Amino acid sequence: MPPQNFLDTHIHLWPSTATSPRDHAWMTPNHFLAARHGITDYEAVATPPPSGFIYVETDRYLPALPAELSSSSHSLSQSSEAALESWAAQPLEELRFLRRIAENAPAEGDGFSSHTESARMKGAVVWAPLCLSTALFELYLRIAERVAGPVLWARIVGFRFLLQGKGEGEVARLTGSAEWVSNMVLLGRGRGGKGWAFDVGVDVHRDGVGVLGEVAGMIERVREAEAKKEGGGEARVRFVLNHLCKPDLSPASPTPTPQYLTALTRLAPDPNIYIKLSGPFNEFTPSPTPSTVPALLDALRPTLDVVVNLFPGRIMFGSDWPVCNVGGPKGEAGNWAFWVEAV
């Protein structure tokens, strides 16, 4: 029986006004998820209900980075703020949606209607452009804080910039830059000195395990930079590995690969690295996801044994709702409860 008091650390929400490719590039016409997914919809299937949830950003649409924002030596000008707001229009719109939740001020199509529902959001992991120069990154944080308002800003516990789907070379380029490392170190100043987390979204199933090695190298460089700034009042950034880093769970790969084990073993000694037990339903392709709890656990056990051994006390539960409905075997009404029962 699931515990009576648990936090779902990974769900996604979007209003009915954000269901087209203009809002999410991945939300193509007739996409399975191209409909409102609000707190009301979540609570309809989240039984037994968790004590609350953490919202995670939904990969909102971004156009190509304009030239005026792309220089690593970018110095701020009067046009910088306008250019940044225009480029990041959709992530900022996402913040406005979250602000309505945090302030219990629903608009039509938001998918919640009461303080009880909005209070379920205990925290939020939102998008941030770690890829930009540090001057622009700091400017974006100021813009985001203004758009979010104080109530939501106090609930922001971390940031995410998805690395999945970019390939090993691009991940190496992004995370290997001095600007990326500098921006990561800045996250340590958030939340009144507690520091913000960074959610790591990589896909070793489709992009190869090399991306996880690049992430490990990036974290090591961040730790070196943090050590040089010790005494500056900034916390060490916590890193949260999403979805077990999306390993291949298909019958063709019944046990974790040596490269996956090596990368996780490299990360595990850092006490500020956590891992989410979430998102496995989409990693059994091309085979179907096991449809019984015993069969699912049998398939997951080799990976879970490794994770439990390497990250004791640092494993977080996440449902990945509603994405769990894409590969889940129990339909939209049953996938959330199926994963909770398995965990």
DAKA-V12643 format. One line per field, one symbol per residue. ss: DSSP state (H for helix, E for strand, L for the rest). Layout:
BEGIN
ss=???
END
This chain:
BEGIN
ss=LLLLLLEEEEELLELLLLLLLLLLLLLLLLLLLLLLELHHHHHHHLLLLLLEEEEELLLLLLLLLLHHHHLLLLLLLLLHHHHHHHHLHHHHHHHHHHHHHHLLLLLLLLLLLLHHHHLLEEEEEEELLLLLLHHHHHHHHHHHHHHHHHHHHHHEEEEELLLLLLHHHHHHHHHLLHHHHHHHHHHHHLHHHLLLEEEELLLHHHHLLHHHHHHHHHHHHHHHHHHHLLLLLLLLLEEEEHHHHLLLLLHHHLLLLHHHHHHHHHHHLLLLEEEEELLHHHHLLLLLLLLLHHHHHHHHHHHHHHHHHHLLLLEEELLLELLHHHHLLLLLLLHHHHHHHHL
END
